[in-house]
Structure formats: structure tokens, C-alpha cells
Amino acid sequence: MKLDRTPMTILLLLAAVAAIQMTHYYPLLPERLAVHFGASGEADGWSSKGEFMLLFGGMEVFFVLFGAAFATLLDRVPLALINVPHKDYWFSPERQEESRAFLRNQILWIETATLGFLVALAQLIFRENLGSALPRLPGNFWYVLVAFVAAVLWLSVRIIMRFRQPREQAPT
């Protein structure tokens, strides 16, 4: 199976967007940021902009590094550590390379979706802190959250469907 470079490329592009985003907004933000919002939508958690940038930037860097490391190391992970249904069939010698490539790509897509969610979330937080003295949870947060959850569910279903019981092993 040919390696699909698309998820890694998008992951790296999102990392560049995150770096540009942080660099652009840091000097514009107030020293104290609303970073958590209660059920009513009102800000109920605050942070210094330095702490926020360090924590959020650190999470973004973690996802990029984890994604890159995972893509690099999955072929070296012992089969005993891979847990998928019907592993004996899907990771038999004639199917192992294709199964590892599929799994690697799907997990990279999950990493990419997560980084995209973090970049979008940071954008919402930055815009809200710049636009109002009393920041509130932006209504479009829910669209971002639903899109992220839908993407992860779709990718998870793809993994489940890929490693379903093979036809030739189906019970009769």
C-alpha cells in the first residue's frame, strides 16, 4: 500500500498556522485572558496570556511531535502491542504492511483533526478576548466541537470497518 502523505502534510501545515496564530495574537492580547467558560457561557476561568500560550502551544507541539513520531515508529511497534479485532488475519504476513499503513494514516488523521480543533479553539479564545471586556463562550464553539467529534467518530468507524471480521472467516 502506497504511503498517503496527506495527513502528515496537513498536520505540518496546521502546525505552521498554529505558530503564526500564536505569534500574531500574543502582542495583541490583554495580560489576563478568559480561558474557561461555564454552562451559562460566561467566563469563569482566567489565565495570564503567557501561561495560556505556553500551555496551549505546548499541547499543539505535543500533537505534532506525537503524530510525526507515531508515523515514524508504527512499523517498528511489535505486533503484540497492536490491538485491533481479528488481528491474526489483518496482520498476517501478506496483509501486515497494508494494515499498518492504513492504521498509521487513520491515526494521523485523528491527530490532524485534534490539532485543527485546538487551532480553531485558540482562534475563538483570542477573538473573544480581543472583542469584549466581558468575554463569553462564542456560539460558533459548538460548530467547531461538533465538527471535531464528527471527524473523530467517522475516522473511528473507518478503523472499525477496516478491521471487521473477514468474509472468509465469517461463521457459517
Number of C-alpha atoms within 10 A of each C-alpha: 10 8 10 12 10 12 20 19 12 17 25 18 13 20 22 12 14 23 15 11 15 19 12 11 17 14 10 11 15 15 12 14 22 24 21 16 16 11 8 9 13 15 17 14 11 13 14 15 20 13 13 17 17 13 12 18 18 12 14 21 16 13 19 22 15 14 23 16 11 17 18 11 11 15 14 8 11 8 14 7 7 13 8 15 15 13 17 12 16 21 18 11 10 10 13 17 15 16 18 20 18 19 19 22 20 18 20 25 21 22 22 24 23 20 25 21 17 21 22 16 17 21 16 18 21 22 15 19 20 15 10 9 10 10 21 20 20 15 10 11 14 11 11 17 14 12 14 19 15 13 16 19 13 13 18 15 12 15 17 13 11 16 18 15 16 12 7 7 9 8 7 3
